[in-house]
Each structure stands twice: as C-alpha cells, then as structure tokens.
Amino acid sequence: MKVELRDPNIIMKLSRLGSFHQSKLSFLRSFLDEFKDWEYKRNFFNLDKNGFGEAVYSFKKKKRVYSLVCFANEIQDDERSDRVIATKWDAAFTLYDGVPVKEDIDRLKNEVPKQEVGRLSYKELTLSRANKSMRIFNHVVERLSNGKQPDKDLLEKVGYLYRTTAVYGSGKFGLADRFRIKNREEINGPFRLEMMLVYLVRQFTFDQVNHIAKYKNPKKSSKIRK
C-alpha cells in the first residue's frame, strides 16, 4: 500500500514543529530508554555555601562508565551573557570517559570553564556551558530555604534554572574524535552522549539549589520536588 506523504512545506513550519510531542524516537526519549538500567551515582560534590565548586556524576554498566564533571563559577552580573562571544558562564561541563581522578579534575578545572579557548583531551567526549536564570534561581533558593516549593506559575513562564548555550562534541577543542567511540553499542543512537550531558546537568541544577537552600536555613529548608 502506497502511503501519501504530507507536504513538507506545511509539516516543517516552525509553528507546527514547536507543538510536536516527544516520541520514542526523540533524542531524550531514546537516551532514557538506553540508559534506564545503568547505575547512576553522584561521585563527588564539593560546593561551598554559595553553590560554587566542583561536582562529578556518573552512569555505569558493567565495565563502562561515563562521568559528568561540573564547575560552578562565581561571575558578576554584567559578565553573564548568552551570546556566542561570551567568555564567562555560571557553569561549565564536560562528559568524561570513565571516572576522573583528582589530577583529571584539576586539569579540567583549568580548561573546561574556558570553553572554546581551552583544550581538552581524548578522555573528554562532550563539552558545554550554561547560565542561570537569576530570577528563577534566586526565587527557587529562597522558597526552598523557607521550607516551601517554588511558585509553579513563575516556573512555567521561564522553564529553567540554567540554560545551556552550546553542547560540543566529535573532536572539537581536543575532545575525542568520533572514530574512537563509534562502535560502542550504547551510543549508536543519535546524540546519546550529548543527551547524557544535559540530563546530568539537570540533576546538578537541582542538587545545587537544594545545597544552597540548606546552607541558608539548615533547620527549615526543603528539597525541590521534580
């Protein structure tokens, strides 16, 4: 039976694409399906009372481990920009092949926050950075520190604590070339490593606001409900 395809001039309009719901073929859905039975762990979490510092998260199955290395940086309000020409960000991330040791974290701490100007190694698979929505971030921390949940209407207007402004891979800035990892079964699907990075970044943002809120009010603070 011949299937008549719909006109791409209609289907591919941005107004229609923006209303599409995720399907089992969507990048994030396929990533979650592949990694749902992997062991998740927060390996390292070294943030100060203001939420600045380093953290490491990992996914593990059998002998394969991938780790997200996070650097939360203190910057001034006038240094925060979503433009490509920005040179500083609230946080910077890389997905590491394996579990980094202290020497790796020290090296990455010097390079990852630089993003395009820094230089990575074949052990790093993807690279990203993100900026806070200060309005939402401060609101969430304040509400949690007082034992309350964030205002849902306000969250729906903005939709994020952090917004990534780039996710790089495939050999850029010294990252591992695709040929090194292309035969790994778990990442045969599209953008699996990129999705792993942003998914773990999401967890880091929750942990960060919970951490700051607890420091602000140890006896009364609550954790964000996902």
Contacts in CASP RR format, 6 or more apart in sequence:
PFRMAT RR
TARGET T0000
AUTHOR 0000-0000-0000
METHOD contacts of the structure
MODEL  1
MKVELRDPNIIMKLSRLGSFHQSKLSFLRSFLDEFKDWEYKRNFFNLDKN
GFGEAVYSFKKKKRVYSLVCFANEIQDDERSDRVIATKWDAAFTLYDGVP
VKEDIDRLKNEVPKQEVGRLSYKELTLSRANKSMRIFNHVVERLSNGKQP
DKDLLEKVGYLYRTTAVYGSGKFGLADRFRIKNREEINGPFRLEMMLVYL
VRQFTFDQVNHIAKYKNPKKSSKIRK
10 16 0 8 1.000
22 28 0 8 1.000
22 29 0 8 1.000
23 29 0 8 1.000
24 30 0 8 1.000
24 33 0 8 1.000
27 190 0 8 1.000
27 191 0 8 1.000
27 194 0 8 1.000
27 195 0 8 1.000
28 195 0 8 1.000
28 199 0 8 1.000
30 189 0 8 1.000
30 190 0 8 1.000
30 192 0 8 1.000
31 191 0 8 1.000
31 192 0 8 1.000
31 195 0 8 1.000
31 196 0 8 1.000
31 199 0 8 1.000
32 199 0 8 1.000
34 186 0 8 1.000
34 189 0 8 1.000
34 192 0 8 1.000
35 59 0 8 1.000
35 186 0 8 1.000
35 196 0 8 1.000
37 61 0 8 1.000
38 59 0 8 1.000
38 60 0 8 1.000
38 61 0 8 1.000
39 59 0 8 1.000
39 60 0 8 1.000
39 61 0 8 1.000
40 57 0 8 1.000
40 58 0 8 1.000
40 59 0 8 1.000
41 57 0 8 1.000
41 58 0 8 1.000
41 60 0 8 1.000
42 55 0 8 1.000
42 56 0 8 1.000
42 57 0 8 1.000
42 203 0 8 1.000
42 207 0 8 1.000
43 56 0 8 1.000
43 57 0 8 1.000
43 58 0 8 1.000
43 67 0 8 1.000
43 99 0 8 1.000
44 54 0 8 1.000
44 55 0 8 1.000
44 56 0 8 1.000
44 105 0 8 1.000
45 55 0 8 1.000
45 56 0 8 1.000
45 207 0 8 1.000
45 211 0 8 1.000
46 53 0 8 1.000
46 54 0 8 1.000
46 55 0 8 1.000
47 53 0 8 1.000
47 54 0 8 1.000
47 55 0 8 1.000
47 72 0 8 1.000
47 208 0 8 1.000
47 211 0 8 1.000
49 212 0 8 1.000
49 215 0 8 1.000
50 74 0 8 1.000
50 212 0 8 1.000
50 215 0 8 1.000
51 72 0 8 1.000
51 208 0 8 1.000
51 211 0 8 1.000
51 212 0 8 1.000
52 72 0 8 1.000
52 73 0 8 1.000
52 74 0 8 1.000
53 71 0 8 1.000
53 72 0 8 1.000
53 73 0 8 1.000
54 69 0 8 1.000
54 70 0 8 1.000
54 71 0 8 1.000
54 72 0 8 1.000
54 105 0 8 1.000
54 109 0 8 1.000
55 69 0 8 1.000
55 70 0 8 1.000
55 72 0 8 1.000
55 204 0 8 1.000
55 207 0 8 1.000
56 67 0 8 1.000
56 68 0 8 1.000
56 69 0 8 1.000
56 70 0 8 1.000
56 99 0 8 1.000
56 100 0 8 1.000
56 105 0 8 1.000
57 67 0 8 1.000
57 68 0 8 1.000
57 70 0 8 1.000
57 200 0 8 1.000
57 203 0 8 1.000
57 204 0 8 1.000
58 65 0 8 1.000
58 66 0 8 1.000
58 67 0 8 1.000
58 68 0 8 1.000
58 98 0 8 1.000
58 99 0 8 1.000
59 65 0 8 1.000
59 66 0 8 1.000
59 67 0 8 1.000
59 196 0 8 1.000
59 200 0 8 1.000
60 66 0 8 1.000
61 186 0 8 1.000
64 184 0 8 1.000
64 186 0 8 1.000
65 98 0 8 1.000
65 99 0 8 1.000
66 95 0 8 1.000
66 96 0 8 1.000
66 97 0 8 1.000
66 98 0 8 1.000
66 125 0 8 1.000
66 193 0 8 1.000
66 196 0 8 1.000
67 95 0 8 1.000
67 96 0 8 1.000
67 98 0 8 1.000
67 99 0 8 1.000
67 100 0 8 1.000
68 93 0 8 1.000
68 94 0 8 1.000
68 95 0 8 1.000
68 96 0 8 1.000
68 196 0 8 1.000
68 197 0 8 1.000
68 200 0 8 1.000
68 201 0 8 1.000
68 204 0 8 1.000
69 93 0 8 1.000
69 94 0 8 1.000
69 95 0 8 1.000
69 96 0 8 1.000
69 100 0 8 1.000
69 104 0 8 1.000
69 105 0 8 1.000
69 108 0 8 1.000
69 112 0 8 1.000
70 91 0 8 1.000
70 92 0 8 1.000
70 93 0 8 1.000
70 201 0 8 1.000
70 204 0 8 1.000
71 91 0 8 1.000
71 92 0 8 1.000
71 93 0 8 1.000
71 108 0 8 1.000
71 109 0 8 1.000
71 112 0 8 1.000
71 113 0 8 1.000
72 90 0 8 1.000
72 91 0 8 1.000
72 208 0 8 1.000
73 88 0 8 1.000
73 89 0 8 1.000
73 90 0 8 1.000
73 91 0 8 1.000
73 92 0 8 1.000
73 113 0 8 1.000
75 88 0 8 1.000
75 89 0 8 1.000
75 90 0 8 1.000
77 134 0 8 1.000
79 87 0 8 1.000
79 88 0 8 1.000
80 86 0 8 1.000
80 88 0 8 1.000
80 89 0 8 1.000
80 90 0 8 1.000
80 131 0 8 1.000
80 132 0 8 1.000
80 134 0 8 1.000
81 131 0 8 1.000
82 131 0 8 1.000
82 163 0 8 1.000
82 165 0 8 1.000
84 165 0 8 1.000
84 166 0 8 1.000
86 165 0 8 1.000
87 117 0 8 1.000
88 113 0 8 1.000
89 113 0 8 1.000
89 115 0 8 1.000
89 129 0 8 1.000
89 130 0 8 1.000
89 131 0 8 1.000
89 165 0 8 1.000
90 130 0 8 1.000
90 131 0 8 1.000
90 132 0 8 1.000
90 162 0 8 1.000
91 129 0 8 1.000
91 130 0 8 1.000
91 131 0 8 1.000
91 132 0 8 1.000
91 162 0 8 1.000
91 201 0 8 1.000
91 204 0 8 1.000
92 112 0 8 1.000
92 113 0 8 1.000
92 115 0 8 1.000
92 127 0 8 1.000
92 128 0 8 1.000
92 129 0 8 1.000
92 130 0 8 1.000
93 112 0 8 1.000
93 127 0 8 1.000
93 128 0 8 1.000
93 129 0 8 1.000
93 130 0 8 1.000
93 197 0 8 1.000
93 201 0 8 1.000
93 204 0 8 1.000
94 108 0 8 1.000
94 112 0 8 1.000
94 120 0 8 1.000
94 124 0 8 1.000
94 125 0 8 1.000
94 126 0 8 1.000
94 127 0 8 1.000
94 128 0 8 1.000
95 124 0 8 1.000
95 125 0 8 1.000
95 126 0 8 1.000
95 127 0 8 1.000
95 193 0 8 1.000
95 196 0 8 1.000
95 197 0 8 1.000
95 200 0 8 1.000
96 104 0 8 1.000
96 108 0 8 1.000
96 123 0 8 1.000
96 124 0 8 1.000
96 125 0 8 1.000
97 122 0 8 1.000
97 123 0 8 1.000
97 124 0 8 1.000
97 125 0 8 1.000
97 176 0 8 1.000
97 181 0 8 1.000
98 123 0 8 1.000
100 108 0 8 1.000
100 123 0 8 1.000
104 123 0 8 1.000
108 120 0 8 1.000
108 124 0 8 1.000
111 118 0 8 1.000
111 119 0 8 1.000
111 120 0 8 1.000
112 118 0 8 1.000
112 120 0 8 1.000
112 127 0 8 1.000
113 129 0 8 1.000
115 127 0 8 1.000
115 129 0 8 1.000
115 166 0 8 1.000
115 173 0 8 1.000
116 173 0 8 1.000
118 173 0 8 1.000
119 173 0 8 1.000
119 174 0 8 1.000
120 127 0 8 1.000
120 173 0 8 1.000
120 174 0 8 1.000
120 175 0 8 1.000
121 174 0 8 1.000
121 176 0 8 1.000
122 174 0 8 1.000
122 175 0 8 1.000
122 176 0 8 1.000
122 177 0 8 1.000
122 180 0 8 1.000
123 176 0 8 1.000
124 174 0 8 1.000
124 175 0 8 1.000
124 176 0 8 1.000
125 169 0 8 1.000
125 175 0 8 1.000
125 176 0 8 1.000
125 181 0 8 1.000
125 193 0 8 1.000
126 167 0 8 1.000
126 168 0 8 1.000
126 169 0 8 1.000
126 175 0 8 1.000
126 193 0 8 1.000
126 194 0 8 1.000
126 196 0 8 1.000
126 197 0 8 1.000
127 166 0 8 1.000
127 167 0 8 1.000
127 168 0 8 1.000
127 169 0 8 1.000
127 172 0 8 1.000
127 173 0 8 1.000
127 175 0 8 1.000
128 164 0 8 1.000
128 166 0 8 1.000
128 167 0 8 1.000
128 168 0 8 1.000
128 197 0 8 1.000
128 198 0 8 1.000
128 201 0 8 1.000
129 164 0 8 1.000
129 165 0 8 1.000
129 166 0 8 1.000
130 162 0 8 1.000
130 163 0 8 1.000
130 164 0 8 1.000
130 165 0 8 1.000
130 201 0 8 1.000
131 162 0 8 1.000
131 163 0 8 1.000
131 165 0 8 1.000
132 161 0 8 1.000
132 162 0 8 1.000
133 158 0 8 1.000
133 159 0 8 1.000
133 160 0 8 1.000
133 161 0 8 1.000
133 162 0 8 1.000
133 163 0 8 1.000
135 158 0 8 1.000
136 150 0 8 1.000
136 154 0 8 1.000
136 155 0 8 1.000
136 158 0 8 1.000
136 159 0 8 1.000
136 160 0 8 1.000
136 161 0 8 1.000
137 161 0 8 1.000
137 162 0 8 1.000
137 209 0 8 1.000
139 150 0 8 1.000
139 151 0 8 1.000
139 154 0 8 1.000
140 150 0 8 1.000
140 161 0 8 1.000
140 209 0 8 1.000
140 213 0 8 1.000
140 224 0 8 1.000
141 209 0 8 1.000
141 212 0 8 1.000
141 213 0 8 1.000
141 216 0 8 1.000
143 149 0 8 1.000
143 150 0 8 1.000
143 151 0 8 1.000
144 150 0 8 1.000
144 209 0 8 1.000
144 210 0 8 1.000
144 213 0 8 1.000
144 221 0 8 1.000
144 222 0 8 1.000
144 223 0 8 1.000
144 224 0 8 1.000
145 212 0 8 1.000
145 213 0 8 1.000
145 214 0 8 1.000
145 216 0 8 1.000
145 217 0 8 1.000
145 220 0 8 1.000
145 221 0 8 1.000
146 217 0 8 1.000
146 220 0 8 1.000
146 221 0 8 1.000
147 217 0 8 1.000
147 220 0 8 1.000
147 221 0 8 1.000
147 222 0 8 1.000
148 222 0 8 1.000
149 222 0 8 1.000
149 224 0 8 1.000
149 225 0 8 1.000
150 224 0 8 1.000
161 205 0 8 1.000
161 206 0 8 1.000
161 209 0 8 1.000
162 201 0 8 1.000
162 205 0 8 1.000
164 198 0 8 1.000
164 201 0 8 1.000
167 194 0 8 1.000
167 197 0 8 1.000
167 198 0 8 1.000
168 175 0 8 1.000
169 175 0 8 1.000
169 193 0 8 1.000
169 194 0 8 1.000
170 177 0 8 1.000
170 178 0 8 1.000
171 177 0 8 1.000
171 178 0 8 1.000
181 187 0 8 1.000
181 193 0 8 1.000
186 192 0 8 1.000
187 193 0 8 1.000
206 224 0 8 1.000
206 226 0 8 1.000
209 224 0 8 1.000
210 221 0 8 1.000
210 223 0 8 1.000
210 224 0 8 1.000
213 221 0 8 1.000
213 222 0 8 1.000
213 223 0 8 1.000
214 221 0 8 1.000
END
